[in-house]
Amino acid sequence: MSKAVIKKLPKLRLIISLSTGYDHIDLKAAKQRGITVCNVPTYGERTVAEFTIGLILSLSRKLHKAVRRVKTGDFEYH
């Protein structure tokens, strides 16, 4: 949330971000307006690791090629 966005929301009193950081929020502008800013410090820790392992498995098993073959109707064993 930029300073410009915060300015446009005169009744804003709380910003909650589903992320680990605050780098996408203008903390100075929020503080000047007395707006509380919260985040979820452990958001996505497991999710990111699981997604990474999933990508590794899909690459090692050439899942992308299998999906492409199914979409084009190619059911020949390669």
N, C-alpha and C positions, 0 to 999 in steps of 0.2 A: 504494500500500500504506500503509494507516494504521498508526498505532502499535498499535492493537488487533489488527490482523491479524499484524503482526510479532511481537507478544507470544505469539500462539497457535502460532507456528512455532519451537520452541526449537532445532531443528537447522539452521535457516536460516543460511547463510553467504554467499550471493550472490543479488543481485537484478539481473536483466538485463531492461531495458525496450526494446522495439522502438519507440522514439520519440526525438524530438530533445531533449526536456526531462525534468526530474525533478520537476515540480510535482505529480505524482500519487503521489509517494513521500515518506514522512516520513523525510527524510534525518537528522534529529537522532536519531530512534529507531534507525535503522539504524547510525549511527555509535556510539551508546552500546553497542550489542550487538556491534560489530566486524564488521558485515556490509558487504561490498563492494557498491557500487551502480554498475552500468554502463548505458550507453545507446548508441544508434547516432546520432551527431550529424547524419549526412546522410540519415537514414531518410526516405523519401517525397518528397525534393526533386523528382525528375522525375515521380513518380506524381501528385503534387498538380497540377503544371503540366499534365500530359497530361489529367487528369480535367477540369480547368477548360476547356481547349480543347475537349474532347469535349462538355461541357455547352453551351458557346457554339455549337458546330456543330449539336448536336441541337435547340437552341432556334431557331436561324436557319433550319433546314430543317424546322421543325415536326414533328420526329420523334415527339413525344408524341401528336400528333393521329393520325399514321399508325399508331402502335401500337394506339391505342384503336380505330380503324376495323377493323384486322385482327382484334382480339380479339372484336369484335361481328359480324364477318362482312360488314362494309360494304366492298365492293370497287369501289364506284362512284368514278369519277374526279371529284374536286372542284376 
